[in-house]
Amino acid sequence: MDRCTCPGASSWKERRRQRDDATDARKALAKEAVGEVEAQNPRGRENIARALDEAYRERGLEYHPHERQLVSEMIETTQISRPLRDVRALAVLGRWLFGVGNDIRKMLSDDKGGTE
């Protein structure tokens, strides 16, 4: 599509570039927020979540509840001893994927009028 010369292609390319720029800016702000929280080194998932909320709010960011939980748990995971870290990280990612899968199933069933 980048090489397309069809009518309307240039406006599509511009919208895509703007969307990509906005996504990149959000990722940079989120990375900055997480870095700030990691530097504060709060202990406990709830303290980490509160610090994340504040850091995101200061940057005008919003995030999905699954993202909040995942990032909080991953920061907490980095604070535990090395032998358990990898196992814990895999468990956190597995729970997150399961939650996202449930959200997708719910959205799909809602689109069908709630019938499965």
Backbone as CSV, one residue per row, in Angstrom:
resi,resn,N_x,N_y,N_z,CA_x,CA_y,CA_z,C_x,C_y,C_z
1,MET,0.823,-1.197,0.000,0.000,0.000,0.000,0.860,1.252,0.000
2,ASP,2.099,1.166,0.456,2.955,2.346,0.485,3.292,2.854,-0.912
3,ARG,3.313,1.952,-1.884,3.653,2.356,-3.251,2.414,2.661,-4.089
4,CYS,1.258,2.555,-3.512,0.001,2.755,-4.230,-0.119,4.205,-4.689
5,THR,-0.576,4.391,-5.914,-0.782,5.741,-6.459,-2.265,6.008,-6.718
6,CYS,-3.119,5.165,-6.177,-4.562,5.327,-6.358,-5.033,6.640,-5.733
7,PRO,-6.166,7.178,-6.237,-6.726,8.365,-5.583,-7.036,8.046,-4.118
8,GLY,-6.680,8.915,-3.246,-6.920,8.696,-1.828,-5.771,8.016,-1.108
9,ALA,-4.814,7.477,-1.849,-3.697,6.770,-1.222,-2.841,7.717,-0.386
10,SER,-2.660,8.942,-0.877,-1.802,9.871,-0.128,-2.437,10.232,1.215
11,SER,-3.767,10.398,1.256,-4.399,10.717,2.542,-4.364,9.508,3.467
12,TRP,-4.494,8.301,2.905,-4.390,7.084,3.708,-2.990,6.979,4.306
13,LYS,-1.969,7.245,3.487,-0.579,7.176,3.955,-0.346,8.199,5.069
14,GLU,-0.920,9.393,4.915,-0.751,10.430,5.937,-1.426,10.028,7.242
15,ARG,-2.642,9.483,7.166,-3.335,9.019,8.382,-2.541,7.895,9.045
16,ARG,-2.006,7.006,8.251,-1.206,5.897,8.792,0.052,6.444,9.473
17,ARG,0.725,7.407,8.851,1.920,7.998,9.439,1.587,8.687,10.756
18,GLN,0.464,9.421,10.791,0.051,10.097,12.024,-0.268,9.089,13.126
19,ARG,-0.950,8.009,12.767,-1.269,6.967,13.748,0.012,6.320,14.275
20,ASP,0.943,6.025,13.378,2.206,5.421,13.793,3.002,6.362,14.687
21,ASP,2.999,7.652,14.356,3.699,8.640,15.186,3.071,8.728,16.576
22,ALA,1.735,8.709,16.638,1.045,8.768,17.935,1.346,7.515,18.754
23,THR,1.373,6.362,18.105,1.690,5.111,18.794,3.110,5.142,19.339
24,ASP,4.042,5.610,18.529,5.443,5.703,18.976,5.593,6.665,20.152
25,ALA,4.874,7.789,20.101,4.940,8.764,21.194,4.369,8.162,22.477
26,ARG,3.248,7.421,22.369,2.660,6.791,23.545,3.599,5.751,24.134
27,LYS,4.225,4.953,23.279,5.174,3.942,23.758,6.335,4.597,24.495
28,ALA,6.834,5.705,23.958,7.949,6.398,24.599,7.537,6.938,25.971
29,LEU,6.332,7.510,26.066,5.854,8.027,27.353,5.627,6.896,28.353
30,ALA,5.082,5.774,27.876,4.849,4.632,28.771,6.170,4.074,29.268
31,LYS,7.159,3.990,28.390,8.488,3.500,28.791,9.104,4.436,29.823
32,GLU,8.930,5.721,29.621,9.431,6.720,30.577,8.743,6.559,31.932
33,ALA,7.425,6.351,31.916,6.662,6.177,33.160,7.126,4.936,33.910
34,VAL,7.292,3.829,33.195,7.739,2.587,33.834,9.144,2.763,34.394
35,GLY,10.013,3.440,33.645,11.368,3.697,34.135,11.372,4.514,35.410
36,GLU,10.471,5.498,35.480,10.366,6.317,36.691,9.936,5.463,37.885
37,VAL,8.957,4.591,37.671,8.472,3.731,38.751,9.571,2.767,39.184
38,GLU,10.280,2.186,38.232,11.372,1.271,38.584,12.455,1.988,39.388
39,ALA,12.725,3.245,39.058,13.731,4.012,39.795,13.282,4.292,41.230
40,GLN,11.968,4.460,41.419,11.440,4.681,42.773,11.538,3.409,43.616
41,ASN,11.547,2.264,42.960,11.665,0.951,43.595,10.615,0.704,44.684
42,PRO,9.318,0.938,44.343,8.283,0.645,45.351,8.163,-0.862,45.559
43,ARG,7.771,-1.267,46.742,7.615,-2.698,47.061,6.143,-3.043,47.157
44,GLY,5.785,-4.196,46.629,4.404,-4.666,46.684,3.614,-4.217,45.469
45,ARG,2.794,-5.123,44.971,2.044,-4.871,43.738,1.160,-3.632,43.822
46,GLU,0.484,-3.427,44.943,-0.415,-2.261,45.061,0.361,-0.949,45.073
47,ASN,1.506,-0.928,45.764,2.332,0.281,45.756,2.873,0.563,44.358
48,ILE,3.251,-0.493,43.667,3.741,-0.340,42.293,2.605,0.178,41.411
49,ALA,1.401,-0.393,41.557,0.256,0.032,40.753,-0.085,1.505,41.004
50,ARG,-0.032,1.925,42.262,-0.297,3.336,42.575,0.747,4.249,41.944
51,ALA,2.010,3.841,42.021,3.080,4.638,41.415,2.913,4.692,39.896
52,LEU,2.504,3.579,39.296,2.250,3.552,37.853,1.092,4.474,37.487
53,ASP,0.015,4.402,38.266,-1.139,5.275,38.013,-0.705,6.731,37.992
54,GLU,0.069,7.108,38.980,0.523,8.494,39.081,1.433,8.869,37.908
55,ALA,2.384,7.987,37.570,3.311,8.265,36.477,2.577,8.369,35.140
56,TYR,1.614,7.492,34.919,0.838,7.540,33.680,-0.013,8.809,33.639
57,ARG,-0.672,9.132,34.760,-1.528,10.309,34.829,-0.719,11.584,34.566
58,GLU,0.483,11.672,35.136,1.337,12.840,34.916,1.657,13.044,33.441
59,ARG,1.673,11.959,32.686,2.002,12.033,31.259,0.763,12.045,30.372
60,GLY,-0.412,12.063,30.998,-1.657,12.096,30.242,-1.983,10.782,29.551
61,LEU,-1.461,9.677,30.087,-1.687,8.362,29.494,-2.810,7.626,30.201
62,GLU,-3.533,6.838,29.441,-4.508,5.913,29.992,-4.073,4.525,29.580
63,TYR,-4.495,3.535,30.340,-4.143,2.179,29.948,-5.213,1.197,30.369
64,HIS,-5.214,0.080,29.686,-6.175,-0.993,29.925,-5.859,-1.637,31.271
65,PRO,-6.873,-2.081,32.018,-6.614,-2.729,33.314,-5.652,-3.912,33.218
66,HIS,-5.710,-4.662,32.119,-4.768,-5.771,31.960,-3.331,-5.252,31.853
67,GLU,-3.163,-4.118,31.182,-1.826,-3.535,31.058,-1.314,-3.107,32.436
68,ARG,-2.184,-2.483,33.220,-1.798,-2.055,34.572,-1.344,-3.250,35.398
69,GLN,-2.134,-4.318,35.359,-1.799,-5.510,36.131,-0.496,-6.135,35.632
70,LEU,-0.363,-6.260,34.316,0.840,-6.884,33.743,2.091,-6.101,34.108
71,VAL,2.060,-4.802,33.899,3.250,-3.991,34.171,3.581,-4.018,35.663
72,SER,2.566,-3.916,36.512,2.800,-3.965,37.960,3.451,-5.286,38.363
73,GLU,2.902,-6.391,37.847,3.450,-7.706,38.197,4.846,-7.904,37.629
74,MET,5.095,-7.384,36.444,6.428,-7.550,35.855,7.468,-6.735,36.636
75,ILE,7.103,-5.533,37.068,8.028,-4.747,37.887,8.288,-5.478,39.201
76,GLU,7.222,-6.005,39.799,7.386,-6.760,41.046,8.275,-7.984,40.817
77,THR,8.111,-8.628,39.671,8.898,-9.818,39.343,10.385,-9.495,39.244
78,THR,10.720,-8.318,38.743,12.138,-7.956,38.631,12.788,-7.773,39.994
79,GLN,11.976,-7.644,41.037,12.510,-7.411,42.378,12.786,-8.700,43.149
80,ILE,12.407,-9.850,42.598,12.616,-11.100,43.331,13.930,-11.749,42.914
81,SER,14.326,-12.768,43.654,15.621,-13.417,43.408,15.665,-14.075,42.034
82,ARG,16.841,-14.165,41.504,17.073,-14.634,40.148,16.465,-16.006,39.825
83,PRO,16.620,-17.022,40.638,16.097,-18.337,40.240,14.590,-18.354,39.987
84,LEU,13.848,-17.553,40.729,12.398,-17.553,40.588,11.889,-16.570,39.537
85,ARG,12.733,-15.645,39.133,12.304,-14.554,38.253,11.730,-15.052,36.925
86,ASP,12.422,-15.958,36.256,11.965,-16.424,34.950,10.647,-17.182,35.045
87,VAL,10.537,-18.044,36.055,9.302,-18.807,36.242,8.149,-17.857,36.532
88,ARG,8.388,-16.911,37.393,7.347,-15.933,37.748,6.946,-15.103,36.536
89,ALA,7.915,-14.680,35.736,7.613,-13.886,34.540,6.737,-14.680,33.571
90,LEU,7.050,-15.950,33.387,6.234,-16.797,32.509,4.806,-16.949,33.047
91,ALA,4.680,-17.101,34.344,3.352,-17.222,34.953,2.548,-15.932,34.767
92,VAL,3.199,-14.800,34.949,2.525,-13.507,34.777,2.056,-13.355,33.335
93,LEU,2.917,-13.662,32.387,2.543,-13.534,30.975,1.426,-14.509,30.615
94,GLY,1.466,-15.714,31.159,0.407,-16.681,30.900,-0.938,-16.196,31.397
95,ARG,-0.970,-15.655,32.624,-2.228,-15.114,33.163,-2.725,-13.945,32.319
96,TRP,-1.798,-13.104,31.875,-2.174,-11.951,31.058,-2.774,-12.413,29.732
97,LEU,-2.134,-13.373,29.070,-2.658,-13.884,27.803,-4.031,-14.521,27.991
98,PHE,-4.210,-15.246,29.080,-5.507,-15.856,29.375,-6.574,-14.768,29.528
99,GLY,-6.238,-13.692,30.233,-7.178,-12.585,30.419,-7.520,-11.899,29.121
100,VAL,-6.528,-11.676,28.269,-6.774,-11.056,26.972,-7.651,-11.968,26.118
101,GLY,-7.375,-13.269,26.163,-8.203,-14.222,25.424,-9.648,-14.172,25.871
102,ASN,-9.871,-14.080,27.170,-11.239,-13.966,27.688,-11.907,-12.682,27.208
103,ASP,-11.150,-11.577,27.191,-11.706,-10.311,26.704,-12.104,-10.418,25.236
104,ILE,-11.262,-11.066,24.443,-11.565,-11.223,23.014,-12.807,-12.082,22.828
105,ARG,-12.894,-13.185,23.575,-14.082,-14.040,23.480,-15.341,-13.261,23.868
106,LYS,-15.242,-12.442,24.898,-16.395,-11.653,25.336,-16.798,-10.650,24.260
107,MET,-15.807,-9.973,23.662,-16.126,-9.014,22.604,-16.795,-9.706,21.420
108,LEU,-16.283,-10.877,21.054,-16.863,-11.603,19.931,-18.275,-12.057,20.240
109,SER,-18.509,-12.520,21.463,-19.862,-12.958,21.814,-20.810,-11.756,21.901
110,ASP,-20.310,-10.595,22.331,-21.142,-9.381,22.367,-21.523,-8.945,20.955
111,ASP,-20.599,-9.120,19.997,-20.884,-8.759,18.608,-21.948,-9.654,18.006
112,LYS,-22.081,-10.865,18.523,-23.083,-11.803,18.008,-24.399,-11.691,18.758
113,GLY,-24.517,-10.680,19.589,-25.744,-10.511,20.355,-25.780,-11.323,21.621
114,GLY,-24.597,-11.719,22.123,-24.522,-12.440,23.383,-24.781,-13.916,23.284
115,THR,-24.889,-14.446,22.074,-25.109,-15.890,21.926,-23.831,-16.570,21.515
116,GLU,-23.650,-17.764,22.003,-22.457,-18.529,21.625,-22.866,-19.860,21.065
